[in-house]
Amino acid sequence: MTPSTTVRSPLRLYGRDDELATLEKLLALLRRGDGGALVLAAPPGLGRTALLRAAAEAHRDRGPVLYATAAPAERAVPCSGLGALLGVGPAGASPAAPHTGITPAALARRLREFADGGPLLVCVDDAHAWDAASRAALAFAARGPGTGSRIAFLLSVADGTAFAGLPTLHLAPLDEGAASVLLDRLTAGTEGLDPVVRAEILREAGGNPGLLAGISGRLTPYQLAGRTPLPWPLTGGEAVLAAHAEGIDDLPDRTRTLLLLAAAAQEHEPEGAGADALLLLRAGTRGGLPRAFLDRALSDGTGTGGMLQRAGSRVHFGHRLAARAVLHHAPWARRSAAHELLATLLTESGDRSGPEDVPARDVPGLPDAPDARTARITAATPALPLAALVQRACAASGPDAALAAGLEAAAVAPFAHAARSAALARAALLSSGPALRAARFAAAAEQARLAGDPPLARSLLARTGPRTADTAPAPVDSATTPDVPATDPAPGLAPYVHGMLALRSGPVADAHEILLAAAALLAPHDHRRALDALLGAAEAAWAAGDALGYLDALKRLARTPAGEGLEHYRAGMSAVLEGRTAEGHIRLRRCLALAGDPGDPAALLRAGVAALALGDIAAACRAGTRALAAVRTAGPEALLPQALEHLAYAELRAGRHAGARAHALEGLHAARRTGQPNSSARLHAVLALAASVEGPAEVCAAHEEAALSGAGPHGLVQAATLATWARARADLAAGRPGQAAARLAPLVKAGPGRGHFATRMLAVPCWVEAAVLSGREPGESRELHAAVDEFASWAARAADPGAPAQLARCRALLASASEADAQYAEALAHHERAGGDFEQARTRLLYGQWLRRRRRTREARGPLRDALVGFQRCSARVWADRAAGELRAAGEPAGAGTGPAGDPLAMLTPQQQRIARCVAEGATNREVALRLSLSPRTVDHHLRNVFAALAIRSRTELARLLSP
């Protein structure tokens, strides 16, 4: 323990602004003469010492500082902590030395004497490690300062229990932003930090600055730059783990044994799952621990020094690093024996014997490990449970070909993908050849991806290293080295996983090229993954709006053996995109008929796509529902966002907007949880489309912005097209056709901003409506007619049930007065056959508007009334308000448009209300006239009457009056 009145300036503290502000407040009160106390509580490595030193440095020029750091070795010496603080011992002189029996009151008096009227800051680092007498005296003295005092106490502890009752500030791990900035500071001067390496370091450190510094300091510049593989596991956290393990040696032997078993039992479990309490009970009994002790320790942590906690049938350590610290601290022989004991228990068939029936080992505590060769032979037996094999692997002291092969063979269904990934990573560690080790790490990465853990998948891929000619492994003699194959055992697997990760979270153009290359490498030896790579490449091209790339990937599929359903899907989609519609529909119907396996969610998702291409929306919804059920039942977790996205889109096309919104919201949460930002962008687009129907406009705008922010950097043309279409449709609902037309024109016209080849046609009816309602320029008529002709050609091929009605509506909007009536009638007849409340209501609304503009107000009321009911039926509130406004303008009251009590516009006529609201939104008279199908002169007349009725004089006053 060392006292000091001079503290060196610490390094800059990252992510601790709030904590530093709290310390500054304590020091400011001290300088005003009001002392106090604050306890900084945090596990090792989180920076409590750095904060303590920062406070001491900040106060040094304002007053005296007493600074002491506890030494665990002196914990048994009575009053050793007080001696260090007040200068007894080798640290040097200070105030009058206390004797070993100093009382708490005497300590407080000595500190006041030392302060000598100045503001004294007392800092004690690791105060929990002081001897009991010193802790008691320090706690008593720290409770005394207050108003009028000139002493402040700042203590750092591992947890707040040692100084309960004092104000305590608990330090949390750094957030990702602060941790990333600190990592940049720690690696400054290197060639650069590879993004995957950065993510792995941040993941491993978990916001712990001490771990960040330790891990980054152990990696070479080439490892930091991603040029050479990372070690597994990452090293450098030994000092932090040692700090976590302080005090373990002081615990009874039976407690240390149970802690070691609990830590070892977590090795075969998913991260954060803890250990099985029954397994620990059996292991403790087998290890000779008293049953009464086990019952107490495993029920509420009694006798474990507060390190174990029970949650249901699971036992957890109080801190995530505690289990690693226990394993790191234990001697290798005891650690290996713990893993062997757990492997034996996990291997026992049926687990029929209860804890009382398990015989105890002859050796007290944990026995020595059995013969390693016997363990390896046993582990290589395929009948062993995967968990037992993982425990055997943890007990291995070096490479073990037989055990690695056993792990690899066992890492299959029905085990969860996360468990398979962990087993394959263990197998990679036991592999001596670099090629086989890399292949197993790549296989582990694939399982981590399927488990919905892309960061772990990338970190495992980082262990495979760059696969270039100059880093290829040298030839070996497989006869003398059976674990080291002469060639790469899995060429293409690592690129395949890279490509699939990029498909969900990176630029899809990159994913397309990577997956094509991976398919070529995989085709000679792994047909299944080669097919998946080509399907992934096709999906990437589709998302990017690259029709030629999509067709190219499908043509490559034809050269790879595939099942009958997949072949029909490939041939059908190729034929449809190449204009051979009839042939394509025959193939796609066969694909739909063959998609009967409920255990193949990918095939069901393809069936849903085929159904949409056929225009069979009901079949698409059924396929989406079955695919979602399959994923929920058997996984993989990584496919859940796609299943929800496909179902939500099919429900949108079916007019089931509420269901689409619910499934898209769930999918958005799943995409965020599984690290799939590309899926998030597409789901935001789906939610924007739902909000463009249901409202409000602000929600639609928020989802559109979120979709575009993700779609732009990653080239998601389909998501961008749908999101833009949704925002334009919301503009139409709000009576802003000019803005809607401006958004949609680039999508439907030829040019660099053209929309997605498969979805841009869906936006053509909205563009035609927006352009007509906004008063198209003379030169635009030719473009509008050309777009409608293209839409007609698409409708003839696409088999979309709603397309004929929308086509007739577009023609009605562009028709002369003598022809429009018949076109609207034709559109409504098509709607009656196709169904769909929303689009039918839109046609009725436009027809009613057209009739009212022709002064046929009595005839207009029927279509407008039906439009209002149709919008209300599908919860299209904004559209219903618009229909209600038109209905009132036609001379019929409409409940959907009645304002609340106290509405300032209640005294106005329906037409005046509509004009007033448009003007309050900032529209000019001409824009209002276009929006409401009136002349600018009529708008001006009504607006003057509005001003007079409301006793206002300007548009600004009107906007202020109607502001929320």
Secondary structure, DSSP 8 states (H G I E B T S, - for coil): ---BS--------SS-HHHHHHHHHHHHHHHTT--EEEEEE--TTSSHHHHHHHHHHHHTTTS-EEEEE--GGGTTSTTHHHHHHHT-STT---SS---TT--HHHHHHHHHHHHTTS-EEEEEETGGGS-HHHHHHHHHHHHS--TT--EEEEEEESSGGGGTTS-EEE-----HHHHHHHHHHHTTTSS---HHHHHHHHHHHTT-HHHHHHHHHHS-HHHHTTSS---SS----HHHHHHHTTTGGGS-HHHHHHHHHHHHHTTTS-TT--EEHHHHHHHHHHTT--HHHHHHHHHH-TTTTT-EEEETTEEEESSHHHHHHHHHHS-HHHHHHHHHHHHHHHHSGGG-S-GGGS---SSSSS-----HHHHHHHHT-TTS-HHHHHHHHHH--S--HHHHHHHHHH--TTS-HHHHHHHHHHHHHT--SHHHHHHHHHHHHHHHHHTT-HHHHHHHHTTT----GGG------TTT-TTS-SS-SSTTHHHHHHHHHHHHHS-HHHHHHHHHHHHHHHTTT-HHHHHHHHHHHHHHHHHTT-HHHHHHHHHHHHTS---HHHHHHHHHHHHHHTT-HHHHHHHHHHHHHH---TT-HHHHHHHHHHHHHHT-HHHHHHHHHHHHHHHHHH--GGGHHHHHHHHHHHHHHTT-HHHHHHHHHHHHHHHHHTT-HHHHHHHHHHHHHHHHHH--HHHHHHHHHHHHHHHHHHT-HHHHHHHHHHHHHHHHHTT-HHHHHHHHHHHHSSSTT---TTTGGGGHHHHHHHHHHT---TTHHHHHHHHHHHHHHHHHHH--TTHHHHHHHHHHHHS-HHHHHHHHHHHHHHHHHH--HHHHHHHHHHHHHHHHHTT-HHHHHHHHHHHHHHHHHTT-HHHHHHHHHHHHHTT---GGG---TT-TTTTS-HHHHHHHHHHHTT--HHHHHHHHT--HHHHHHHHHHHHHHHT--SHHHHHHHH--
